Amino acid sequence: MKEQGTTSYRTKRLITNIIVHVVLAILAFVWVFPILWVVLTSFRGEKGSYVSSFFPKTYTLANYAKLFNDTAILNFPKMFMNTLIIAIFSCIVSTVFVLAVSYCTSRLRFRMRKPYMNMAMILGLFPGFMSMVAVYYILKSIGLSEGSMIRVALVLVYSGGAGLTFQIAKGFFDTIPKALDEAAFLDGATKFQVFYKVTIPLSKPIIVYTVLTSFIAPWVDFIFAKVICRANAEYYTVAIGLWRMLEKEYIDNWYTAFAAGSVCISIPIAILFVYLQRYYVEGMTGAVKG
């Protein structure tokens, strides 16, 4: 009887594992399929947006060459650099804001703390683009909607409301034992020293998460960039550039270049993730030891 029960359990577990792996394989295929299509299209030799086969008939690197050499109409290298500059500065400012607000709401007790947290949660329910008209006119009134100040305006837009997205980082800070803070206070450390020398070294996972989300947001945003840049093509971001490649007058000549551009803009995010992944693992190990 015992052997039959063991055999039945093993059979059920085997069937469950098979079902789980099949479902995961299907989901993986659904997730990878669009990426594979974009990569293959970026090397496609046939021009135009309408083709009869999934796999390219001929392969070429001309699409990537066109992307970086044909800058008379759509200057992709300029758009790429604009986006990279905006994303880097937005990432730095947003990360500082999020970590500072998260630490304060987690460790400090002050007036209006709970009302602020409730307000931030309610405001988080509304998409940011609902305020884009008001934000644009505010930026215009202070002279940030023209010329090189457009980059500054986009950095302010992407990082200005970052302090409202503190909930995830606050939840992580709540898991760090307060006894560590108290021990540091007994040794004469200030609140800033506790934050910088005790909490931050144990918070690498959430710092990595904050950096990635803060970098990706301006990298992929289209709505605010389009509203603020308007017709100033010199300050377009890659999102606007890729969108213009699909316009009626450009799509036939730039469709495969659009796929090549999509591959190119994924490279910085992939590099950033691979580079920061080791800090995520180290942070998790340090948190366990702490």
N, C-alpha and C positions, 0 to 999 in steps of 0.2 A: 504493500500500500504506500509505504514511504517513497519507494522508487518511482511508483506511478505518479505520485504527487510532484516529485522533483522533475520528472520528465514533462509533465503537463505544464509546470511553471516555466521550464526552459523553452518549451514550444511557444507559449504565449509571449515570452520575452523576445524570442526570435522574430515572431510575427510583428510585434510592436516595433522592434528595431527596423525591420524591413519597411514598414509603413512610414515610419518617421524619416528614414533615409530617402525614400521615394518622394515624399512631400518636400523635403529639403532640396533634393535634386531639381524638382520642378521649379521651386522658388528661385534657386540659383540660376537656372536657365532663363527664367523670366527677367531676372535682374541683369544678367550678363548679355542677353541678346541685343538690347539697344546699344550697349557699349561696343559690342562686336560690329554692329552695323555701321556705327559712326567711324570706327577705325578703318574698316574696309572701304567705306566711301571716301575717306580722306586720301586713299591711295588709288582711287578709281581713275582710269584714263579717259573714260567717256564723259563728255560734258553734258550739262543739263540736269534738271531735277527729276525727269521722268525716265525710268529705265525698266526693262522687263525682267531682269534677273537680280537676285540678291547678291551674288558674288560678282565682283567686277570682271569684265572680260579682259581688260588690260590693267596693269599696275604701273604707277608712275609717282615720282616725287615732285612733279611739276606743281601740284596743288600747294605744297608747302613753300616752294620757291615763289609762286605767285603771291602767296599770302604776305611774304616779307619783302618782295621786290617791287610788286605793282602797287605803289603807294600814291599814285596820282589821284585816284578816286576815293579809295578806302585805305587809310593809312593804319594798318593793323599794328605795326611796331609802336607807333605813337600811342595808340589806344592801350596797348599792352603795358607800356611804361606808365601811362596815366593811372591805370587801374592798380598796378603794383605799388606805386607811391601812395595812393589813397588807402589801399588795403593795409600797408605796413603801418602808417601813422594811425589809422583808425584802430588797428589791432592793439597798438601800444596804449593808446588813450583808453579804449574800452576795457582792456584787461585791468588797468590801474583802477578805473572807476568800479568795475564789478567786484574786484577783490576787496577794495576799501569798504564799499557799502556792505558787502556780505559779512566781512569781519565785524563791522560796527553793529549790525543787526543781530549777529550771533553772540557776540561777547559783551557788548556794552548795553547798559540800560539807561534810557533817556526819555524825555517827554516826547509824545507823539510817535513813539516807536511802532506800536501796534497799528495806529491809524495810517502811518506811512506804509507799512507792510500790506495792509488791506487795500489802500489806494493803488499801490503798485500791482497787486494781483488783479484788481478790477481793470486798470488801464491795460494790462497785458492781454485782456480778452479781446481788445480791439486792434485790428491790423494797423500798422504804422502809416500805411499810405493814405489813411483817412485824413491825416493832417497835412498832406503834402502841399495843398494850396496855401494854407496858412503859413507853413514853413517857408515856402518859396517867397511869399511877400515879406516875411520877416527878414530873410536873407537879402532880398532886394533893397529893403529900407536901410540896411546897414552897409550896403555896397559890396556884397559878397556874391553877386550874381553875374558878374562880368569879368572877362579876362582871366588872369592867372588865379584870382581869388575863388574861382569856381572849385578848384581842388580843395581849398581851405573849407569852403562851404560843404562839400561832400564829406570831408572828415568830420566836421561838426555834426552833420546830420546823422552819420552812421554811429558816432560815439556819444552823442549828446544824451540819448536815452538809455545808454547801456546800464546805468545804475539801477534801472527798474527791473533788470533781468537777473536779480541777485539770488533768487530762490534756490537754484540748484547748488550754487557755491555756498550759500548759507547752510544748506543741509549737510554739506560736507564738513564745514567748520564745526557744526554742532557735534560731529562724531569724534572730534579731537578732544581728549580729556582736559577739562579745565584745571586739573591738578598741575599740569605742566605750566600753565599761566601763573598759578599761585606760587609755584616753586621759583619761577623766574622773578616774580614781584618780590619775594623774600630775599632774593640775591641782589635786589636794587635795580632791576630792569624797569624801564619805562614802558608804557603801553605800546609805543611804536617799536621799541626794541623787542618786545614779546611778539608783536606781529611779524616783524622782519626776520628775527633770528630763531624764533621757536615755531610759529605757525606756518610760515611760508615754506620752510624746508620740508615739512610734513604734508604739504598740500600740492605736491607736484602733479598728481592726477587731475585735480580740478583746474590747476593753472593751465595744463595742456589742453583740457577741454575748452576753457575760456579763450585761449589763444586761437585755437582752431575755429571755433564758432565766430569769433570776432574778425578773423581774417577772411573767412568764407563769405560772410554777409555782404561786405562791399564788393567782393570779387564777382558775385553772381547777381547783384541787384540791377534791375533795369528801370523800375518806375521812378525812383528819386533821381537817378542819374539822368534820365531823359528829361524830366521836368526842369532840373536845375541847369543842365547843359544846353537845352533847347537846340538852336542851330549852330552852336559853337563847336564845329567839328574838330577843332584843334584839341579840345578837352574831352572828347568822347571816351567812354570806357569800352571794354571789350564786349560787354553785354549789348551796348548800343550798336557797336560795329557788327557783331554777328547778326543782330536783328536787321540791319540795313542790307546785309548780304542776301537776305531772303525777300527783299522788296521786289516788286514786279520788274523794275528796270535792271536789276542786278542778278536776279536769281539764276538765270540761264548760264551766266559766265562765272558766278561766284559760289554756286551751290557746293561743289566739291571742296572749294577753299573754305567754305563755312564749316564743313566737317573737319578739315585740317585745323582750323582755328579752335574748334571745340576740343580737339585732342591737345592742342598747345596750352590752353588755359587750364587744363586739368593737371598739367605737370607740376606747377608750383605747389598746388594743394597736396599732391601725392608726396612731393619731396618734404614738405613741412610735416606731414603726418608721419612719414618714415623717420625723420630726424627726431621728432618729439616723442615717438613711441617708447624709446628706451627710458626717457625721463618718467614716463607714465609708469613703467614697470618698477623703476627704482623708487618712485614715490610710494607705490603700493607696498613695497618691501619695507621702506622706512616707517610707514604708518603702522604696519603690523608690529614691528619691533617697538615702536613708541607705545 
